Amino acid sequence: MNLSISKNKVELGTLAAAKGAAFINEAIREKGFATIIVATGASQFDMLQALLQEKIDWSKVEAFHLDEYIGVPVTHPASFRKYLKERFVEKVGNLKEFHYIEGDAQDLNAELARLEALMADKQVDVAFVGIGENGHLAFNDPPADFDTEKPFSVVTLDEACRKQQLGEGWFPSFDDVPKQAISMGVRQIMKSKNIINTVPDARKAVAVQGSLTGPVSNLCPASILQTHPSCHWFLDIDSAALLPKDFAR
C-alpha cells in the first residue's frame, strides 16, 4: 500500500495526477499506448484539473469510465458522461478514444454486451478512482459483489450512496436520485496494473478508516484495495483524520 496525506485538496490532486501521469507515460514508452479508467464525482475535481496540466501524449491514450446512472440523459447535470466530456475529454482534445457508458440506452443488455466487448483483452494501465462515503468502489455499494467476472453490471444504489449524490448537489431531491446504475465491477477494477485512489474531505474519513484499517469485506467494498499490489492512496488531512497516528505512511 502506498499512502500520501496532503495539506489540502489542491495539493492532493496535484500529487495524484503526477503519479498517474507517470504511469501513463511509462505505458506509452513501453508499448506505444496506454489504457486508463477515469472516475467522476466531486472528489476528482482537483485531480482531473491537475492531470490536464501534465505532459502526456493523449493521442495514444484510450479511456473508459467507471459508471453511469440508468435513465439519465447526457444533458442532465448529474450525468457522468456530461461531467467527463466537459471536464476531461473536450479539454484534452486529442484523446485517442473515450468509451462512454450509455446509461439511457433503450436495451441495457445490449449496452452491457457492447462494453464487455470493448473491455475484452484490455490491460488497464491506470485506474483513477475514488471511494464513496459508504465505502463503495465505483457504484458497487455494500454488500458488493467481489466474485463476478462481468466487466460491467446493472447495480442497485443503496440509500447512503443516493444521499451522497444528493448532498453533493447533483439532484434537487432524494427522490430524483436514480436507484440503479451501470457500474464497472470490482474484479475488473482490480485487474488494473496501477490504481490512483483520490479521496479528499472529512465526509470520507469513516470510509477511509474502514477501507485501510478494517478487514477486507464486501461490506466496505474499497477495503479490497488493500490487496492490490500497486494501489496509491491520496488523502488530505480531513479524510485521513480517523487513521491511527502510527498508521504506515
Secondary structure, 3 states (H helix, E strand, C coil): CEEEEECCHHHHHHHHHHHHHHHHHHHHHHHCCEEEEECCCHHHHHHHHHHCCCCCCHHHEEEEECEEECCCCCCCCCCHHHHHHHHHHHHHCCCCEEECCCCCCCCHHHHHHHHHHHHCCCCCCEEEECECCCCCECCECCCCCCCCCCCEEEEECCHHHHHHHHHCCCCCCHHHCCCEEEEECHHHHHCCCEEEEEECCHHHHHHHHHHHHCCCECCEHHHHHHHCCCEEEEEECCCCCCCCCCCCC
